Amino acid sequence: MKVLELDEATSKLLEQGRVLPVMEEFYTVQGEGFHTGKAAYFIRIGGCDVGCHWCDVKESWDASVHPLVEVDSVVKNAADQPAKTVVITGGEPMIFNLDYLTEKLRDAGLKVHIETSGAHPFSGAFDWVCLSPKKTAPPKEEYYNQAHELKVIVHNRHDFDWANQHADKVSSNCQLYLQPEWSKREEMMPAIIDYVMSNPKWNISLQSHKYMNIP
């Protein structure tokens, strides 16, 4: 991930979280995990240094190619939508200070969710934290108590053991999901089904938005 080259005033605004490199904003239906099928406004923040080789939004990695947007305008866009749930995603959104964004979203009466690898320090206040840990940059310990949902991407059979290592660290109320990596879905789905049937604490998450052909 390239470092943003900014003047002092803009750098301070970014540090305060009053501007953020927003790749895109869109209103759609949540396609993954516990809240699958629910309408939500997505805010995709640019910038990621986790580097998953199977990432399907690699264009989000370089924060410098995405415009710095005033957070107040993003909040207004979100508040104008029929559904009152916002999902902050990336990239890896926790690279940036999310305190101001989440405060303003909640002040507007919105429920705020986040999807994160947990690789960077925690910031912001959320109604739902989906922790999706990655082997290239494991989560910081502070995330395990914050997570409402643990969503592990399954690329091969070794990922089942790795998933359980993280499941042992989250709270007993955390919802557990295994999700096949999209390019391996046909190969790995039978193994995931068998695993969940033998280990019913786990649930299956699908990237249903791809089947529905929506963002």
Residue pairs with C-beta under 8 A, 6 or more apart in sequence:
1 47
1 48
1 49
1 61
1 62
1 63
1 95
2 62
2 63
2 64
3 64
4 11
4 14
4 21
4 63
4 64
4 68
5 64
6 14
6 68
10 19
10 68
13 19
13 68
14 20
14 68
14 96
14 97
15 97
16 97
16 100
17 71
17 96
17 97
17 98
17 99
17 100
17 101
17 123
18 70
18 71
18 72
18 100
19 68
19 69
19 70
19 71
20 45
20 68
20 69
20 71
20 74
20 96
20 101
21 45
21 46
21 47
21 63
21 64
21 66
21 67
21 68
21 69
21 96
22 43
22 44
22 45
22 46
22 66
22 67
22 68
22 69
22 74
23 44
23 45
23 46
23 57
23 59
23 60
23 66
23 90
23 91
24 42
24 44
25 41
25 42
25 43
25 44
25 74
25 77
25 78
26 41
26 42
26 44
26 215
27 39
27 40
27 41
27 42
27 81
27 83
28 39
28 40
28 42
28 209
28 214
28 215
29 37
29 38
29 39
29 40
29 209
29 212
29 214
30 36
30 37
30 38
30 39
30 40
30 85
30 87
30 209
31 206
31 207
31 208
31 209
31 210
31 212
31 214
32 151
32 177
32 179
32 205
32 206
32 207
32 208
32 209
33 130
33 149
33 151
33 175
33 177
33 179
33 205
34 128
34 130
34 148
34 149
34 175
34 177
35 85
35 113
35 128
36 205
36 206
36 208
37 208
38 83
38 85
39 81
39 82
39 83
39 85
40 83
40 85
40 86
40 87
40 113
41 77
41 78
41 81
41 83
41 85
41 86
41 87
42 86
42 87
42 89
42 215
43 74
43 78
43 86
43 87
43 88
43 89
43 101
44 57
44 60
44 89
44 90
44 91
45 60
45 88
45 89
45 90
45 91
45 93
45 95
45 96
46 60
46 61
46 62
46 63
46 65
46 66
46 90
46 91
47 60
47 61
47 62
47 63
47 66
47 90
47 91
47 92
47 95
47 96
48 55
48 60
48 61
48 90
48 91
48 92
48 95
49 61
49 92
49 95
49 119
49 137
50 92
50 117
50 119
50 134
50 136
50 137
51 61
51 136
51 137
52 134
52 136
52 153
54 153
54 155
54 181
54 182
54 183
54 184
55 61
56 182
57 90
57 91
59 65
60 66
60 90
60 91
61 91
63 91
63 95
71 100
71 101
71 104
72 104
74 101
75 101
75 104
75 105
75 108
78 86
78 105
78 108
78 110
79 105
79 108
79 109
79 110
84 109
84 110
84 111
85 110
85 111
85 113
86 105
86 110
86 111
86 112
86 113
87 113
87 114
87 115
88 98
88 101
88 102
88 112
88 113
88 114
88 115
88 124
89 114
89 115
90 115
90 116
92 116
92 117
92 119
92 120
93 114
93 115
93 116
94 114
94 116
94 117
94 118
94 119
94 120
94 121
94 122
94 123
95 120
96 123
97 123
98 114
98 123
98 124
99 123
99 124
99 125
101 124
102 112
102 124
102 125
102 126
103 125
105 112
106 112
106 125
106 127
111 127
111 128
112 124
112 125
112 126
112 127
112 128
113 126
113 127
113 128
113 129
113 130
114 124
114 126
114 128
114 129
114 130
115 130
115 132
115 151
116 129
116 130
116 131
116 132
116 143
117 131
117 132
117 133
117 134
117 137
117 139
118 131
118 133
118 138
118 139
118 140
118 143
118 147
119 134
119 137
119 138
119 139
119 140
120 140
121 140
121 142
122 140
122 142
122 143
122 146
126 146
128 148
128 149
129 143
129 146
129 147
129 148
129 149
130 147
130 148
130 149
130 150
130 151
131 139
131 143
131 144
131 146
131 147
131 149
131 150
131 151
131 166
131 170
132 150
132 151
132 152
132 153
133 139
133 150
133 152
133 166
134 153
135 162
139 166
141 169
144 166
144 169
144 170
144 171
145 170
145 171
147 170
147 171
147 174
148 173
148 174
148 175
149 174
149 175
149 176
149 177
150 163
150 166
150 167
150 170
150 174
150 175
150 176
150 177
151 177
151 179
151 205
152 159
152 162
152 163
152 166
152 177
152 178
152 179
153 159
153 179
153 180
153 181
154 160
154 163
154 178
154 179
154 180
154 181
154 184
154 188
154 191
154 192
155 181
155 184
155 188
156 184
156 188
157 191
160 178
160 191
160 195
163 176
163 178
163 202
167 174
167 176
167 201
167 202
170 176
175 203
176 201
176 202
176 203
177 202
177 203
177 204
177 205
178 192
178 195
178 196
178 202
178 203
178 204
178 205
179 204
179 205
179 206
179 207
180 188
180 189
180 192
180 206
181 188
182 207
182 210
192 204
193 204
195 202
196 202
196 203
196 204
209 215
